[in-house]
């Protein structure tokens, strides 16, 4: 099956320039809170998605909406505002953004409203990086080994064995920042880890072993 791996962690012009060969970018407001004008030439003619991100530089809810209004809406896709500590608040943010006329991509957190997988076209699964391998496998088996409507994006995940058992898992992402030095040395090879790639569908591969 064709899967698409987005590149994230593009916090500087240097990293963006190195990632110019990758047509799929996931950008975070928390990492680019003051929108850099140098970004404009890089985000044309490519698939770009934005999220609020995390950390101390993350905007508050109204700040995120303001950022969308000024820099994103009408140009790129964007994820809903979420609160990892509170799945109920995340559900509220999705409803409120849509009530205000926004069209965000929904996020499903552990303990959140799994009915999103049956009512939405594309859902972003968060919290996966905080799980160990077995916990993550159990979580994905529980939600993706059943008949669902949605296609899913595994936030922070790029390794093929996590996608292989799940036909619904069509997207993931990985931060270029974490491999900056290696990327500089072997840019062509590393670019093959991102973008569209063929990851065979192997429903019998239930467990990932690092």
C-alpha positions in Angstrom: 0.0 0.0 0.0 1.1 3.5 -0.6 1.8 5.4 2.7 3.0 9.0 3.0 5.6 10.1 5.6 5.6 13.8 6.4 8.7 15.6 7.6 8.4 17.7 10.7 10.8 19.6 13.0 11.6 22.2 10.3 12.6 25.1 12.7 15.2 26.8 10.6 15.8 27.9 7.0 18.7 25.5 6.8 16.5 22.5 7.7 13.8 23.7 5.4 16.3 24.0 2.6 17.5 20.5 3.2 13.9 19.2 3.2 13.0 20.9 0.0 13.2 17.5 -1.8 10.3 16.2 0.4 6.9 17.4 -0.8 5.0 16.6 2.5 5.6 18.8 5.5 4.1 18.9 9.0 4.8 22.3 10.7 4.1 23.2 14.3 3.1 26.7 15.5 5.0 26.1 18.7 8.2 25.8 16.7 7.5 28.6 14.3 5.3 30.8 16.5 6.4 34.0 14.8 5.7 33.1 11.2 9.1 33.4 9.3 8.8 35.1 5.9 11.6 32.9 4.7 9.1 30.0 4.9 6.9 31.3 2.1 8.9 30.1 -0.9 9.2 26.6 0.7 5.5 26.0 1.3 4.3 26.5 -2.2 3.7 23.5 -4.4 3.8 21.0 -1.6 1.4 19.4 0.9 1.6 21.3 4.2 -0.2 20.6 7.4 0.0 22.6 10.6 -0.5 21.7 14.3 -0.4 23.7 17.5 2.5 21.6 18.6 3.6 21.3 22.2 6.0 22.8 24.7 6.2 26.1 26.5 6.0 28.1 23.2 2.7 26.5 22.3 0.0 29.2 21.7 -3.1 29.2 23.7 -6.4 28.3 22.0 -7.3 31.8 20.7 -3.7 32.4 19.7 -3.8 29.2 17.6 -7.0 30.4 15.9 -5.4 33.8 15.3 -2.4 32.1 13.7 -4.6 30.1 11.4 -6.5 33.2 10.4 -3.3 35.1 9.6 -1.0 32.5 8.0 -2.8 29.2 7.3 -6.5 29.3 6.4 -7.1 29.0 2.6 -3.5 27.8 2.0 -2.8 24.7 4.1 -4.5 22.0 6.1 -4.4 22.3 9.9 -5.1 20.1 12.9 -7.5 20.9 15.7 -6.3 22.4 18.9 -5.8 19.6 21.5 -5.0 19.1 25.2 -3.1 15.9 25.7 -3.9 15.9 29.4 -7.6 16.1 28.8 -9.3 14.1 26.0 -12.7 15.7 26.9 -11.2 19.2 26.3 -9.8 18.0 23.0 -13.3 16.8 22.0 -14.6 20.3 22.9 -12.0 22.1 20.9 -12.9 20.1 17.8 -16.6 21.0 18.2 -15.8 24.6 19.0 -13.5 25.1 16.0 -16.1 23.7 13.7 -18.8 25.8 15.3 -16.6 28.9 14.6 -16.4 27.9 10.9 -12.9 26.3 10.9 -12.3 23.0 9.2 -9.6 21.3 11.3 -8.3 17.7 11.0 -9.4 15.8 14.1 -7.0 14.3 16.7 -7.7 11.1 18.7 -5.9 10.8 22.0 -5.7 7.8 24.3 -8.9 7.8 26.2 -10.6 10.1 23.6 -13.7 9.6 21.5 -12.9 6.6 19.3 -16.1 7.2 17.4 -14.0 9.7 15.3 -12.7 6.6 13.6 -16.2 5.8 12.4 -17.4 9.3 11.5 -14.3 11.1 10.0 -12.3 10.7 6.8 -8.9 11.3 8.3 -7.9 11.1 12.0 -4.6 11.9 13.7 -3.6 9.5 16.4 -1.6 11.2 19.1 0.2 9.9 22.3 1.9 7.0 20.4 5.4 8.1 21.2 4.7 8.0 24.9 3.8 4.3 24.7 6.3 1.4 24.8 6.3 -1.0 21.9 3.8 -3.5 23.3 1.4 -0.9 24.6 1.5 0.8 21.2 0.8 -2.4 19.4 -2.1 -3.2 21.6 -3.5 0.2 21.2 -3.3 0.2 17.4 -4.7 -3.4 17.2 -7.6 -2.3 19.3 -8.5 0.7 17.2 -7.3 -0.3 13.7 -7.9 -4.0 13.4 -11.6 -3.4 13.3 -13.7 -2.0 10.5 -13.5 1.8 10.6 -14.3 4.5 8.1 -11.3 6.8 8.8 -7.8 6.7 7.4 -5.3 7.5 10.1 -2.0 9.5 10.5 0.3 8.0 13.2 1.7 11.2 14.8 5.5 10.9 15.3 5.8 7.5 13.6 7.6 6.7 10.4 9.0 3.1 10.6 7.3 0.7 8.2 6.5 -2.1 10.6 4.1 0.1 12.5 2.1 0.7 9.3 2.2 -2.7 7.7 -0.6 -4.4 9.8 -3.1 -1.6 9.3 -4.7 -0.8 6.0 -6.1 2.4 7.6 -2.7 3.8 8.5 -1.8 5.8 5.5 0.3 8.6 7.0 2.9 9.3 9.6 5.7 11.9 10.2 9.2 12.2 11.7 11.3 15.1 12.8 14.2 16.0 10.6 15.7 17.9 13.6 16.5 14.6 15.4 18.7 13.5 12.5 20.2 16.8 11.4 23.8 15.8 11.3 23.2 12.5 9.5 20.9 14.2 7.0 23.6 16.7 6.0 26.0 13.8 5.2 23.6 11.6 3.4 20.7 13.7 2.1 19.8 11.6 -0.8 19.5 8.4 1.2 17.6 10.0 4.0 15.0 11.6 1.6 13.9 8.1 0.8 12.5 7.8 4.3 10.0 10.5 3.6 7.3 11.2 1.1 5.3 8.6 -0.7 6.5 5.0 -0.3 5.2 1.5 -0.7 4.8 -0.3 2.6 3.2 -3.7 2.0 0.0 -4.5 3.8 0.8 -7.4 6.2 -2.2 -8.0 8.4 -0.5 -11.0 10.1 2.3 -8.8 11.4 0.7 -8.0 14.8 3.8 -7.2 16.8 6.6 -4.8 16.1 10.1 -5.7 17.4 12.7 -3.0 17.3 
